Amino acid sequence: MKYDKDKVDEVALALLSLTAYEDEFCHRAWKNLDWNILDSLYEKGYISNPKSKSKSVIMTEDGLKLSQELFKKHFGMHE
């Protein structure tokens, strides 16, 4: 099936905001998404390299901000 990979990346980045948390150094999110999507988000500069032993990725400042905006856009309740 053909699909718009940028749209999938957008929704995946939005969903990372659900598992995002702040530790003493940075914001992280659990890397429980498809590896190809995580690689694409890394290439776009939104997260750290997902190819590590860590169960989470570091979210860049831009990635965190955009993930929150995209979550509201795609899943926010409209009044």
Steps between C-alpha positions, in 0.01 A plus 500: 500500500628845415464767766618849584807441718509865612145472636592180684806676644280791610254277686782288646671813631168613649463164674848526650362781715290237681812327630720808536654573837771725637802361678774706661665573165240505221160391372471136397231280346466124493603362164214259447435592136604344171878529446460654155285777645747561784786516247305753295428717806871485586595605146260795531671608824210439740655221710840355583633196319262216588765234440621464857446264791283758673125439501438868435614773264587858582259747349655814358354833607335537158381139508336537841326825409379367165384169652279687746358724226433203273332305779260789557442530124420133441350388830387811689136542589325779312249700697 
